[in-house]
Amino acid sequence: MNLKGAKAVVLGGKTGLLGQALTNALQNEGASVQPLSSQDADMLDQNTMNTILDHEQPDIVFNAAAYTQVDLAEEEEEKAFALNATAPVLTARLVASRNIPFVHFSTDFVFNGRKNTPYHEEDRPNAKSVYGISKAGGEKSLLEFGYDKTLIVRISWLFGPGKMNFVQKILELAKDKDRLNVVSDQTGSPSYTPDVAASTLELVKRDHFGIVHVANSGIATWFDLASEAVSLAGLKCTVQPISTSEYPTKAVRPPYSVLDLTSFCEITGQTPRHWRQALQEYITELEST
Ligand SMILES: NC(=O)c1ccc[n+]([C@@H]2O[C@H](COP(=O)([O-])OP(=O)(O)OC[C@H]3O[C@@H](n4cnc5c(N)ncnc54)[C@H](OP(=O)(O)O)[C@@H]3O)[C@@H](O)[C@H]2O)c1
């Protein structure tokens, strides 16, 4: 679709890490955007959602809202399932009745991480955490609903402006500490939110639907990402690799969840830049604010 002049509703677009980047990217494309937070539109309240869609009359709806607290989800299973597994298809029903595209985001955490080569779109979700299982439930119910204007974008390991994230946290800690221990046996696809947002819009512009993996190029462990961030920021802190067993968390995370980007590259003819390049841009931006 042509985004110039189009009206987009972005759930999570006012306060979410990815949602804010999507809002910016859509505005850069000349779209008129209504970014929403949970205060503006509770996805669990279908009457409100319907009223908002009636009022906004969007040409496209993006769902960048989710329950994203991976460890807390182990204790708040009901909340995680309501928002991640049930709400997306309820919203998709409202969107489908208006015959406009619905863009939903999912996660590399739907995979159990036992592969050691990048995950393809058709690999079977087999999550090990409540968060991952709830997000896989969201994908499944959208696929079962079968609305043909649904795009599910699986993304991973986000960093970017507008909200606290792993990179910003590491840099804040590194300013005060001589040494930081960071897990080096989980490998994934670090992704810069402005790049993920721009890549998503490339799919939207081509009217592509179904499931597509989107990330920056390159792979990393959390240790690699933290080390590079500290080095690019010119901080003296030593980053020390540790194993997952030395940093126990409530939720089990996939040891390997790199996303294969072949489909994205074939559909768009574009190759996302390497995460190191994107990280450099992010850190430069952080330093200028
Ligand atoms: N962060 C990552 O590393 C990562 C990795 C892979 C995939 N993802 C996926 O990417 C998407 C965006 O993640 P994110 O990290 O950007 O999320 P986030 O920063 O945690 O933002 C979540 C957004 O959801 C909104 N929200 C929460 N409850 C809501 C409700 N009941 N009704 C409407 N909106 C509600 C929040 O609004 P309030 O601020 O008002 O609560 C917030 O804007 C999610 O689908 C997530 O699963 C994220």
The ligand as a Gaussian input file, in Angstrom:
#p B3LYP/6-31G(d) Opt

LIG

0 1
 N       11.753000      -5.857000      23.310000
 C       12.288000      -6.864000      22.635000
 O       13.498000      -7.126000      22.717000
 C       11.427000      -7.710000      21.739000
 C       12.025000      -8.812000      21.102000
 C       11.253000      -9.583000      20.246000
 C        9.939000      -9.285000      20.009000
 N        9.374000      -8.221000      20.653000
 C        7.959000      -7.946000      20.368000
 O        7.876000      -6.655000      19.801000
 C        6.659000      -6.031000      20.169000
 C        6.968000      -4.683000      20.808000
 O        7.749000      -4.915000      21.976000
 P        8.350000      -3.703000      22.824000
 O        9.530000      -4.220000      23.546000
 O        8.445000      -2.521000      21.959000
 O        7.176000      -3.492000      23.868000
 P        7.151000      -2.492000      25.109000
 O        8.206000      -1.455000      24.979000
 O        7.101000      -3.296000      26.354000
 O        5.767000      -1.764000      24.904000
 C        4.571000      -2.440000      25.094000
 C        3.469000      -1.527000      24.678000
 O        2.246000      -2.229000      24.881000
 C        1.323000      -1.339000      25.481000
 N        0.328000      -2.087000      26.242000
 C        0.516000      -2.824000      27.349000
 N       -0.670000      -3.331000      27.767000
 C       -1.611000      -2.897000      26.886000
 C       -3.004000      -3.055000      26.785000
 N       -3.709000      -3.802000      27.665000
 N       -3.670000      -2.456000      25.767000
 C       -3.003000      -1.699000      24.866000
 N       -1.660000      -1.501000      24.914000
 C       -0.970000      -2.098000      25.913000
 C        2.186000      -0.503000      26.393000
 O        1.472000       0.671000      26.750000
 P        1.687000       1.330000      28.233000
 O        3.022000       1.978000      28.194000
 O        0.562000       2.278000      28.356000
 O        1.630000       0.185000      29.199000
 C        3.386000      -0.243000      25.507000
 O        3.135000       0.837000      24.641000
 C        5.944000      -7.024000      21.079000
 O        5.060000      -7.786000      20.303000
 C        7.064000      -7.912000      21.583000
 O        6.577000      -9.194000      21.927000
 C       10.079000      -7.419000      21.508000

